[in-house]
Every structure is written in structure tokens, then in C-alpha cells.
Amino acid sequence: MLRVGVKYCGGCNPEYDRVSLVEQIKGRLEGKVCFVPPGSEGVDIILAVHGCGTACADLSDFRGTQIRMVTNIEEGGKFIREFGIEPATS
């Protein structure tokens, strides 16, 4: 099973509810993806959840690991679709 580490930004200027979005993503990917703390062993991908387009979370600890950035709700949907859970829309 794919192991995804979730890294949140500091939340200084959130434009949406980041935690709620991650809970929705987790629900949609249940059984396909295992969500773990970002520093866990064997993480395949880091899901960097930023509250705004500035995307200022420090990701330097994750060099060499795939990183997917989410800065809004729509990008959360793209993350879900990337794993084939929903058909792509145009």
C-alpha cells in the first residue's frame, strides 16, 4: 500500500480548511493509501498541504522523496484523481 506522509504549512493565512480537506482525501483513498506522519519510515510520497498559494512550508527534510503540493481544494481533488479513484474531468 502506498504510504503518504502529510506535511501541513504553519497555517498563518489559510484560505480553506486544510484539515477538513485532508480528512476528505483520506476518506476517498481509504484502502488504497496509508496516511502516516511525514517523518515515518518508508514514506513514498509527501502530501504538502499549504493553506494558500504562497506554499511556504519547509520541505527541505524531504529531499529525494516525491512531493505533491496542495494549495487549494481543487488540488486536493487532483491528488485523489492521480491515484485513479475518480475519473479525470476536463
Contacts in CASP RR format, 6 or more apart in sequence:
PFRMAT RR
TARGET T0000
AUTHOR 0000-0000-0000
METHOD contacts of the structure
MODEL  1
MLRVGVKYCGGCNPEYDRVSLVEQIKGRLEGKVCFVPPGSEGVDIILAVH
GCGTACADLSDFRGTQIRMVTNIEEGGKFIREFGIEPATS
1 31 0 8 1.000
1 32 0 8 1.000
1 33 0 8 1.000
1 34 0 8 1.000
2 32 0 8 1.000
2 33 0 8 1.000
2 34 0 8 1.000
2 44 0 8 1.000
2 45 0 8 1.000
2 83 0 8 1.000
3 33 0 8 1.000
3 34 0 8 1.000
3 36 0 8 1.000
3 40 0 8 1.000
3 42 0 8 1.000
3 43 0 8 1.000
3 44 0 8 1.000
3 45 0 8 1.000
4 33 0 8 1.000
4 34 0 8 1.000
4 35 0 8 1.000
4 36 0 8 1.000
4 43 0 8 1.000
4 44 0 8 1.000
4 45 0 8 1.000
4 46 0 8 1.000
4 47 0 8 1.000
5 35 0 8 1.000
5 36 0 8 1.000
5 37 0 8 1.000
5 38 0 8 1.000
5 39 0 8 1.000
5 40 0 8 1.000
5 43 0 8 1.000
5 45 0 8 1.000
5 46 0 8 1.000
5 47 0 8 1.000
6 22 0 8 1.000
6 35 0 8 1.000
6 36 0 8 1.000
6 37 0 8 1.000
6 38 0 8 1.000
6 46 0 8 1.000
6 47 0 8 1.000
6 49 0 8 1.000
7 38 0 8 1.000
7 46 0 8 1.000
7 47 0 8 1.000
7 48 0 8 1.000
7 49 0 8 1.000
7 57 0 8 1.000
7 59 0 8 1.000
7 62 0 8 1.000
8 18 0 8 1.000
8 19 0 8 1.000
8 22 0 8 1.000
8 49 0 8 1.000
8 57 0 8 1.000
9 18 0 8 1.000
9 48 0 8 1.000
9 49 0 8 1.000
9 50 0 8 1.000
9 51 0 8 1.000
9 55 0 8 1.000
9 56 0 8 1.000
9 57 0 8 1.000
10 57 0 8 1.000
11 18 0 8 1.000
11 51 0 8 1.000
13 51 0 8 1.000
13 52 0 8 1.000
13 54 0 8 1.000
14 51 0 8 1.000
14 52 0 8 1.000
15 51 0 8 1.000
15 52 0 8 1.000
15 53 0 8 1.000
15 72 0 8 1.000
16 51 0 8 1.000
16 72 0 8 1.000
16 73 0 8 1.000
18 49 0 8 1.000
18 50 0 8 1.000
18 51 0 8 1.000
21 49 0 8 1.000
21 70 0 8 1.000
21 73 0 8 1.000
21 76 0 8 1.000
22 35 0 8 1.000
22 47 0 8 1.000
22 49 0 8 1.000
25 47 0 8 1.000
25 76 0 8 1.000
25 77 0 8 1.000
25 79 0 8 1.000
25 80 0 8 1.000
26 33 0 8 1.000
26 35 0 8 1.000
28 80 0 8 1.000
28 85 0 8 1.000
28 86 0 8 1.000
29 35 0 8 1.000
29 80 0 8 1.000
29 83 0 8 1.000
29 85 0 8 1.000
32 83 0 8 1.000
32 85 0 8 1.000
33 83 0 8 1.000
35 47 0 8 1.000
36 43 0 8 1.000
38 46 0 8 1.000
38 61 0 8 1.000
38 62 0 8 1.000
39 61 0 8 1.000
43 65 0 8 1.000
44 65 0 8 1.000
44 66 0 8 1.000
45 65 0 8 1.000
45 66 0 8 1.000
45 67 0 8 1.000
45 68 0 8 1.000
46 59 0 8 1.000
46 62 0 8 1.000
46 65 0 8 1.000
46 66 0 8 1.000
46 67 0 8 1.000
46 68 0 8 1.000
47 68 0 8 1.000
47 70 0 8 1.000
47 79 0 8 1.000
48 55 0 8 1.000
48 57 0 8 1.000
48 59 0 8 1.000
48 67 0 8 1.000
48 68 0 8 1.000
48 69 0 8 1.000
48 70 0 8 1.000
49 57 0 8 1.000
49 70 0 8 1.000
50 56 0 8 1.000
50 57 0 8 1.000
50 69 0 8 1.000
50 70 0 8 1.000
50 71 0 8 1.000
51 71 0 8 1.000
51 72 0 8 1.000
52 71 0 8 1.000
53 71 0 8 1.000
53 72 0 8 1.000
55 69 0 8 1.000
55 71 0 8 1.000
59 67 0 8 1.000
68 79 0 8 1.000
68 82 0 8 1.000
69 75 0 8 1.000
70 76 0 8 1.000
70 79 0 8 1.000
77 86 0 8 1.000
80 86 0 8 1.000
81 87 0 8 1.000
81 88 0 8 1.000
END
